[in-house]
Amino acid sequence: MSVSQDSSNNTRDWDNTFNMHPWETMGTKSPDRLIASRADGIYLFDPEGRRYIDGPGGMWNVQVGYGNERIANAMAEQAKSLAFNSPWYFASDVGSQLARRLTSMTPGDLNWAFFTTGGSSAVDSAIRFVHFYNNLRGRPDKKITISRERAYHGSTYLAATVSGKERDRTFMDTASELVAFLPDVNPRLRPAGMGTEAWCDAKVADLETLIDEIGADRLGAFIAEPILASGGVIIPPEGYHQRTREICAEHDILYISDEVVTAFGRLGHWFASEEVFGIVPDIITCAKGITSGYAPLGAMMVSDRLIDELRAEDRADIAFSNGFTNSAHPVSCAAALANLDVMEESGLLEHVRELTPHFQRRLARLERFDIVGEARGVGFVGCIEGDLAPSNATDEERLAIDYKFGALVDKACEARGLIVRPTINMCVFSPPLVITRDQIDELFDILEEALTEVSDQLGP
């Protein structure tokens, strides 16, 4: 047995025995996950040297691809000069530089950066800031956050609280009294004969109805992903974001745009809120692509208006008592600065905008398979949704059929060297932004082969 084989066997055994992964199931069967031993560009390699296209782009975050020496070297140099500083007592060159740089990219007056450890902690911080803001303004009851079904905002307590309902049963608690959910905005769910404009009207009316029922005096914020990413790449109807933003402003409800997935090039812009969807929110949360996954980092970007409303001479001793040991971690900030340099100097945003039409054309072609109910996407994000369950199936039967679709497509893709992210009856992909036109074709060629196999397996 070679050293690499022995090492991989140990890794799998130790992983199965000691490592509790995110969303770990409680079954007794070992998960026997793939082992990633190295990576380069858009590809991951297992210990035996088999190559896989990283379809999910890590977890929506490996924008510049793997093996970028400039980022690695920047992290190493920072670790040698200043590996850590307490954010309570010191500032750092890299943290201050990154804050300034981010505020030059954000829309409107979002000129304050509050650094966190990732997307979940950025969302938690944003919700805590809303509560803090309303407490200081003498409105202690204005605390409920509006969210949407199928939304995903993170797994820390408040972030999980504002994440939409799952189809499958969950055994996790949340602070349900602090959230109100709007119905699914997916245009695919509109009744037969209803156009997208009428659907948009109905979804905007959902927000107005909720505000009337609960009362604006109890509603602190509306949190919305520009596209509902983990919920299945759901793209709200055109005009939805602008209209809901206006309604929130009318009722003094803060608007949080959760750009943990969509920021830093995924849709071809630094931030998607204004450039793609035409809104300037009060707060933006971001993470993931900020470092291309080379180090953990997130941020909450806050508008001047909100900060100015809170600042006063008699509040000098009142603190926003929220933060983390690793806020503005120097090595993470160095990774982010180098990552943004690489993206800017290589023209990566322009690259995404140039190849998006081809990416989306190849995606749309997948709808020719009878087992695919819809293929949808925007920018370098795509999702195929299976549609196999008969109309008279029970919810339990439909869930079982949908799980089978996702599992079969995942297995067929993996056997051909492509990793996708199965979520019940959906498979999501968001490859590294450095993917070339030929590699886009390679990705979709594999998907077509996999869907052909799954179609044959499932039969008419």
C-alpha positions as CSV (number, residue, x, y, z in Angstrom):
1,M,0.0,0.0,0.0
2,S,1.4,3.4,-1.0
3,V,1.9,6.2,1.6
4,S,-0.9,8.3,-0.1
5,Q,-3.4,5.3,0.1
6,D,-2.5,4.6,3.7
7,S,-2.9,8.3,4.5
8,S,-6.3,8.5,2.8
9,N,-7.5,5.4,4.6
10,N,-6.5,7.0,7.9
11,T,-8.1,10.3,7.0
12,R,-11.4,8.6,6.1
13,D,-11.4,6.5,9.3
14,W,-10.6,9.5,11.5
15,D,-13.1,11.6,9.7
16,N,-15.9,9.0,10.2
17,T,-14.9,8.5,13.8
18,F,-14.1,11.9,15.2
19,N,-15.1,14.7,12.8
20,M,-18.7,16.0,13.2
21,H,-19.4,17.9,9.9
22,P,-22.0,20.6,9.4
23,W,-25.5,19.2,8.9
24,E,-24.2,15.8,10.1
25,T,-27.0,13.2,10.2
26,M,-27.4,11.0,13.2
27,G,-27.5,7.7,11.4
28,T,-25.1,4.9,12.3
29,K,-23.7,4.4,8.7
30,S,-20.4,6.1,8.0
31,P,-20.7,8.9,5.5
32,D,-17.4,8.1,3.8
33,R,-17.0,11.5,2.2
34,L,-14.7,12.2,-0.7
35,I,-11.3,13.3,0.5
36,A,-9.8,16.5,-1.0
37,S,-6.1,16.2,-1.0
38,R,-5.2,19.2,-3.2
39,A,-6.8,21.7,-5.6
40,D,-5.9,23.8,-8.5
41,G,-7.9,26.4,-10.5
42,I,-11.5,25.0,-10.7
43,Y,-10.5,21.4,-9.8
44,L,-10.3,19.4,-6.7
45,F,-8.2,16.1,-6.5
46,D,-8.6,13.1,-4.3
47,P,-5.6,11.2,-2.9
48,E,-5.7,8.8,-5.9
49,G,-5.3,11.8,-8.2
50,R,-8.9,11.7,-9.6
51,R,-10.0,15.2,-10.7
52,Y,-13.3,16.8,-10.0
53,I,-14.7,20.1,-11.2
54,D,-15.7,22.1,-8.1
55,G,-19.3,22.9,-9.2
56,P,-20.3,24.6,-6.0
57,G,-17.2,26.7,-6.0
58,G,-16.4,25.5,-2.5
59,M,-19.5,26.9,-0.9
60,W,-20.3,29.7,-3.4
61,N,-17.0,31.3,-2.4
62,V,-13.8,30.3,-4.3
63,Q,-14.0,33.2,-6.7
64,V,-10.4,33.2,-8.0
65,G,-9.9,29.5,-7.9
66,Y,-7.5,27.3,-5.9
67,G,-3.8,27.6,-5.7
68,N,-3.4,31.3,-6.0
69,E,0.1,32.0,-4.8
70,R,-0.4,35.8,-4.4
71,I,-3.1,35.3,-1.8
72,A,-1.2,32.5,-0.1
73,N,2.0,34.7,0.1
74,A,0.1,37.7,1.4
75,M,-1.3,35.6,4.2
76,A,2.1,34.1,5.0
77,E,3.8,37.6,5.1
78,Q,1.0,38.9,7.3
79,A,1.2,36.0,9.7
80,K,5.0,36.7,10.0
81,S,4.6,40.4,10.7
82,L,1.3,40.5,12.6
83,A,-0.6,37.3,13.0
84,F,-3.2,38.7,15.4
85,N,-4.2,41.8,17.2
86,S,-7.1,42.3,19.7
87,P,-9.8,44.3,17.9
88,W,-10.7,45.8,21.3
89,Y,-7.3,47.5,21.8
90,F,-5.6,47.9,18.4
91,A,-6.3,48.7,14.8
92,S,-4.2,47.2,12.0
93,D,-3.1,48.5,8.7
94,V,-4.8,45.7,6.8
95,G,-8.1,45.9,8.7
96,S,-8.3,49.7,8.1
97,Q,-7.3,49.4,4.5
98,L,-9.9,46.7,3.9
99,A,-12.6,48.7,5.5
100,R,-11.8,51.7,3.3
101,R,-11.7,49.6,0.2
102,L,-15.0,47.9,0.9
103,T,-16.8,51.2,1.4
104,S,-15.5,52.4,-2.0
105,M,-17.3,49.4,-3.5
106,T,-20.6,49.5,-1.7
107,P,-23.6,51.5,-3.0
108,G,-24.9,54.7,-1.6
109,D,-23.7,55.7,1.9
110,L,-22.8,52.3,3.3
111,N,-19.5,53.6,4.6
112,W,-19.0,51.6,7.8
113,A,-17.6,48.1,7.9
114,F,-18.1,45.9,10.9
115,F,-15.9,42.8,10.5
116,T,-17.1,39.3,11.5
117,T,-15.9,35.7,11.1
118,G,-18.3,34.7,8.3
119,G,-21.8,35.1,6.8
120,S,-23.8,33.8,9.8
121,S,-22.0,36.1,12.2
122,A,-22.5,39.0,9.8
123,V,-26.3,38.4,9.7
124,D,-26.4,37.9,13.5
125,S,-24.6,41.2,13.9
126,A,-26.9,43.0,11.5
127,I,-30.0,41.8,13.4
128,R,-28.4,42.8,16.7
129,F,-27.6,46.2,15.2
130,V,-31.3,46.6,14.3
131,H,-32.3,45.8,17.9
132,F,-29.6,48.2,19.2
133,Y,-30.7,50.9,16.8
134,N,-34.4,50.7,17.8
135,N,-33.5,50.5,21.6
136,L,-31.5,53.7,21.4
137,R,-34.3,55.4,19.4
138,G,-36.8,54.5,22.1
139,R,-38.6,51.8,20.2
140,P,-38.0,48.6,22.2
141,D,-40.9,46.8,20.6
142,K,-39.7,47.3,17.0
143,K,-37.7,44.0,16.9
144,I,-39.3,41.5,14.5
145,T,-37.4,40.7,11.3
146,I,-39.3,40.0,8.1
147,S,-37.8,37.2,6.1
148,R,-39.0,34.8,3.3
149,E,-39.7,31.2,2.9
150,R,-36.8,29.3,1.3
151,A,-34.4,32.0,2.5
152,Y,-31.1,30.9,4.0
153,H,-29.2,33.4,6.2
154,G,-26.9,31.2,8.3
155,S,-26.8,28.7,11.1
156,T,-26.0,30.8,14.2
157,Y,-29.1,31.4,16.4
158,L,-30.4,34.6,15.0
159,A,-29.3,33.8,11.5
160,A,-31.1,30.5,11.7
161,T,-34.1,32.2,13.1
162,V,-34.6,34.3,10.0
163,S,-33.9,31.4,7.6
164,G,-36.9,30.1,5.8
165,K,-38.8,26.9,6.6
166,E,-37.3,23.6,5.4
167,R,-39.3,21.1,3.5
168,D,-38.0,18.3,5.7
169,R,-38.5,18.2,9.5
170,T,-36.0,20.1,11.6
171,F,-35.2,19.5,15.3
172,M,-33.5,22.8,15.9
173,D,-34.9,25.6,18.0
174,T,-35.1,29.3,16.9
175,A,-36.3,32.6,18.4
176,S,-39.5,32.3,16.4
177,E,-41.0,35.3,18.2
178,L,-38.4,37.5,16.4
179,V,-39.3,36.7,12.8
180,A,-42.2,36.8,10.4
181,F,-42.0,35.0,7.1
182,L,-43.4,36.0,3.7
183,P,-44.7,33.3,1.3
184,D,-42.4,31.8,-1.3
185,V,-41.5,34.3,-4.1
186,N,-40.5,31.7,-6.7
187,P,-42.2,32.8,-10.0
188,R,-42.5,29.1,-10.9
189,L,-45.2,28.7,-8.2
190,R,-47.6,31.3,-9.8
191,P,-51.0,30.0,-10.9
192,A,-51.6,29.0,-14.5
193,G,-52.3,32.0,-16.6
194,M,-50.7,34.5,-14.2
195,G,-47.9,36.6,-15.7
196,T,-44.8,37.6,-13.8
197,E,-46.0,41.2,-13.3
198,A,-49.1,40.0,-11.6
199,W,-47.0,37.6,-9.5
200,C,-44.8,40.5,-8.5
201,D,-47.9,42.5,-7.5
202,A,-49.0,39.5,-5.3
203,K,-45.6,39.1,-3.6
204,V,-45.5,42.9,-2.9
205,A,-49.0,42.6,-1.5
206,D,-47.8,39.8,0.8
207,L,-45.4,42.3,2.4
208,E,-48.1,45.0,2.7
209,T,-50.5,42.6,4.3
210,L,-47.9,41.4,6.8
211,I,-47.1,45.0,7.8
212,D,-50.8,45.7,8.3
213,E,-51.3,42.5,10.4
214,I,-48.2,42.9,12.7
215,G,-47.8,46.7,12.7
216,A,-44.8,48.7,11.5
217,D,-44.2,49.7,15.1
218,R,-43.1,46.1,15.8
219,L,-41.2,45.4,12.6
220,G,-37.5,46.3,12.7
221,A,-36.1,45.0,9.5
222,F,-36.6,43.1,6.3
223,I,-33.7,40.8,5.3
224,A,-33.6,39.6,1.8
225,E,-31.0,37.8,-0.4
226,P,-31.0,39.4,-3.9
227,I,-31.4,35.8,-5.1
228,L,-32.4,33.0,-2.7
229,A,-29.2,31.0,-3.1
230,S,-29.3,27.9,-0.9
231,G,-33.1,27.9,-1.3
232,G,-32.6,26.9,-4.9
233,V,-31.4,30.0,-6.8
234,I,-34.8,31.6,-6.7
235,I,-34.9,34.9,-8.6
236,P,-37.7,37.1,-7.5
237,P,-39.8,38.8,-10.3
238,E,-38.5,42.0,-11.9
239,G,-39.2,45.0,-9.8
240,Y,-39.8,43.1,-6.6
241,H,-36.7,44.4,-4.8
242,Q,-37.3,48.0,-5.7
243,R,-40.9,47.9,-4.6
244,T,-40.3,46.1,-1.3
245,R,-37.4,48.5,-0.5
246,E,-39.7,51.5,-1.0
247,I,-42.4,50.0,1.2
248,C,-39.8,49.4,4.0
249,A,-38.6,52.9,3.8
250,E,-42.2,54.2,4.0
251,H,-42.7,52.3,7.3
252,D,-39.2,52.9,8.8
253,I,-38.3,49.2,8.5
254,L,-34.6,48.8,7.9
255,Y,-33.6,46.9,4.7
256,I,-30.8,44.3,5.0
257,S,-29.5,43.0,1.8
258,D,-27.8,39.6,2.5
259,E,-25.1,39.5,-0.2
260,V,-23.1,36.7,1.4
261,V,-23.4,34.8,-1.9
262,T,-24.0,37.5,-4.5
263,A,-21.2,39.9,-3.5
264,F,-17.7,39.9,-5.0
265,G,-18.3,38.9,-8.5
266,R,-20.8,36.1,-8.5
267,L,-23.2,38.2,-10.6
268,G,-20.4,40.2,-12.3
269,H,-20.3,43.1,-9.8
270,W,-18.7,43.8,-6.5
271,F,-22.2,44.1,-5.0
272,A,-25.4,43.1,-6.7
273,S,-27.9,45.2,-4.7
274,E,-27.7,48.3,-6.8
275,E,-25.9,47.2,-10.0
276,V,-28.2,44.3,-10.7
277,F,-31.4,44.9,-8.7
278,G,-31.5,48.6,-8.4
279,I,-31.7,49.2,-4.7
280,V,-29.5,50.8,-2.0
281,P,-30.2,49.0,1.3
282,D,-29.5,50.3,4.8
283,I,-27.2,47.3,5.6
284,I,-25.4,44.8,3.5
285,T,-24.0,41.5,4.9
286,C,-21.2,39.8,3.0
287,A,-18.6,37.1,3.4
288,K,-17.6,34.1,1.3
289,G,-16.1,35.6,-1.9
290,I,-14.4,38.4,0.1
291,T,-11.4,36.1,0.6
292,S,-12.2,33.5,-2.1
293,G,-12.3,31.0,0.8
294,Y,-8.6,31.4,1.6
295,A,-9.5,32.5,5.1
296,P,-12.7,33.0,7.2
297,L,-14.1,36.6,7.1
298,G,-17.4,38.4,6.9
299,A,-18.6,42.0,7.2
300,M,-21.7,44.0,8.0
301,M,-21.8,47.2,5.9
302,V,-23.8,50.0,7.6
303,S,-25.1,53.3,6.1
304,D,-23.9,56.7,7.3
305,R,-27.5,57.6,8.0
306,L,-28.0,54.9,10.6
307,I,-24.7,55.7,12.4
308,D,-25.4,59.4,12.3
309,E,-28.8,58.9,13.9
310,L,-27.2,57.1,16.8
311,R,-24.3,59.4,17.4
312,A,-24.7,62.0,20.2
313,E,-22.7,63.6,22.9
314,D,-24.7,61.9,25.6
315,R,-24.1,58.5,24.1
316,A,-20.4,58.4,24.5
317,D,-20.5,55.5,27.0
318,I,-23.1,53.5,25.0
319,A,-21.5,50.7,23.1
320,F,-22.7,48.4,20.3
321,S,-21.8,45.4,22.5
322,N,-21.2,42.9,19.8
323,G,-18.0,41.5,18.3
324,F,-15.6,38.6,18.0
325,T,-12.1,37.7,19.0
326,N,-11.3,37.4,15.3
327,S,-13.0,40.5,14.1
328,A,-10.8,42.1,11.3
329,H,-8.3,39.2,11.8
330,P,-5.1,40.5,10.1
331,V,-4.4,37.3,8.1
332,S,-8.0,37.2,6.9
333,C,-7.9,40.9,5.9
334,A,-4.6,40.4,4.1
335,A,-6.2,37.5,2.2
336,A,-9.2,39.7,1.3
337,L,-7.0,42.6,0.1
338,A,-4.9,40.2,-2.1
339,N,-8.1,38.5,-3.3
340,L,-9.6,41.8,-4.4
341,D,-6.3,42.8,-6.1
342,V,-6.3,39.6,-8.1
343,M,-10.0,40.0,-9.1
344,E,-9.5,43.6,-10.1
345,E,-6.2,43.2,-12.0
346,S,-7.4,40.1,-13.9
347,G,-10.7,41.7,-14.9
348,L,-12.6,38.9,-13.3
349,L,-15.9,40.9,-13.0
350,E,-15.8,41.6,-16.7
351,H,-15.0,38.0,-17.4
352,V,-18.1,36.9,-15.5
353,R,-20.3,39.4,-17.4
354,E,-18.8,38.3,-20.7
355,L,-19.4,34.6,-20.2
356,T,-22.7,34.8,-18.3
357,P,-24.8,34.5,-21.5
358,H,-23.0,31.3,-22.5
359,F,-23.3,29.9,-19.0
360,Q,-27.0,30.6,-18.9
361,R,-27.6,29.3,-22.4
362,R,-26.1,26.0,-21.5
363,L,-28.1,25.9,-18.3
364,A,-31.4,26.6,-20.1
365,R,-30.7,23.6,-22.4
366,L,-31.1,21.2,-19.5
367,E,-34.8,21.9,-19.5
368,R,-35.2,19.5,-22.5
369,F,-34.9,16.6,-20.0
370,D,-38.4,15.5,-18.9
371,I,-37.1,14.9,-15.3
372,V,-36.1,18.6,-15.0
373,G,-38.9,20.9,-14.0
374,E,-36.9,24.0,-14.3
375,A,-33.3,25.1,-14.9
376,R,-32.8,28.6,-13.6
377,G,-29.9,31.0,-12.8
378,V,-28.2,34.3,-13.0
379,G,-24.6,35.2,-13.4
380,F,-22.4,32.3,-12.6
381,V,-25.1,30.6,-10.5
382,G,-27.4,27.8,-11.6
383,C,-29.9,25.3,-10.3
384,I,-31.7,22.3,-11.8
385,E,-34.9,21.3,-10.1
386,G,-36.3,17.8,-10.6
387,D,-40.0,17.3,-11.2
388,L,-40.9,13.7,-10.9
389,A,-43.6,13.3,-8.3
390,P,-47.1,12.7,-9.6
391,S,-49.7,15.4,-8.8
392,N,-51.6,13.0,-6.5
393,A,-48.5,12.2,-4.4
394,T,-48.7,12.8,-0.7
395,D,-46.1,15.2,0.8
396,E,-44.2,12.3,2.3
397,E,-44.2,10.5,-1.1
398,R,-43.1,13.6,-2.9
399,L,-40.3,14.2,-0.5
400,A,-38.9,10.7,-0.9
401,I,-39.1,11.0,-4.7
402,D,-37.4,14.4,-4.7
403,Y,-34.6,13.1,-2.4
404,K,-34.0,10.3,-4.9
405,F,-33.7,12.7,-7.8
406,G,-31.0,14.8,-6.0
407,A,-29.1,11.8,-4.9
408,L,-29.0,10.1,-8.3
409,V,-27.9,13.3,-10.1
410,D,-25.2,13.9,-7.5
411,K,-23.9,10.3,-7.8
412,A,-23.9,10.4,-11.6
413,C,-22.1,13.7,-11.7
414,E,-19.5,12.6,-9.2
415,A,-18.7,9.5,-11.2
416,R,-17.9,11.7,-14.1
417,G,-15.7,14.2,-12.2
418,L,-18.2,16.9,-11.3
419,I,-19.3,17.9,-7.8
420,V,-22.7,19.5,-7.5
421,R,-24.6,20.4,-4.4
422,P,-27.8,18.4,-4.0
423,T,-30.6,19.9,-2.0
424,I,-33.6,17.5,-2.0
425,N,-34.8,17.7,-5.6
426,M,-32.4,20.5,-6.6
427,C,-28.8,20.5,-7.7
428,V,-27.0,23.8,-7.4
429,F,-23.7,24.9,-8.9
430,S,-21.7,28.1,-8.7
431,P,-18.2,27.4,-10.0
432,P,-15.1,29.5,-9.4
433,L,-15.3,32.7,-11.4
434,V,-12.1,31.9,-13.2
435,I,-13.8,29.1,-15.1
436,T,-13.2,29.4,-18.8
437,R,-15.7,29.0,-21.7
438,D,-14.3,25.5,-22.5
439,Q,-14.6,24.5,-18.8
440,I,-18.2,25.8,-18.7
441,D,-18.9,23.4,-21.6
442,E,-17.1,20.6,-19.8
443,L,-19.3,21.2,-16.7
444,F,-22.6,21.2,-18.6
445,D,-21.6,18.3,-20.8
446,I,-21.2,16.2,-17.7
447,L,-24.5,17.4,-16.4
448,E,-26.2,16.4,-19.6
449,E,-24.6,13.0,-19.5
450,A,-25.7,12.6,-15.8
451,L,-29.2,13.6,-16.6
452,T,-29.4,11.2,-19.4
453,E,-28.3,8.4,-17.1
454,V,-30.8,9.4,-14.4
455,S,-33.6,9.6,-17.0
456,D,-32.8,6.1,-18.1
457,Q,-32.7,4.9,-14.4
458,L,-36.0,6.4,-13.5
459,G,-37.8,5.4,-16.7
460,P,-40.9,7.0,-18.2
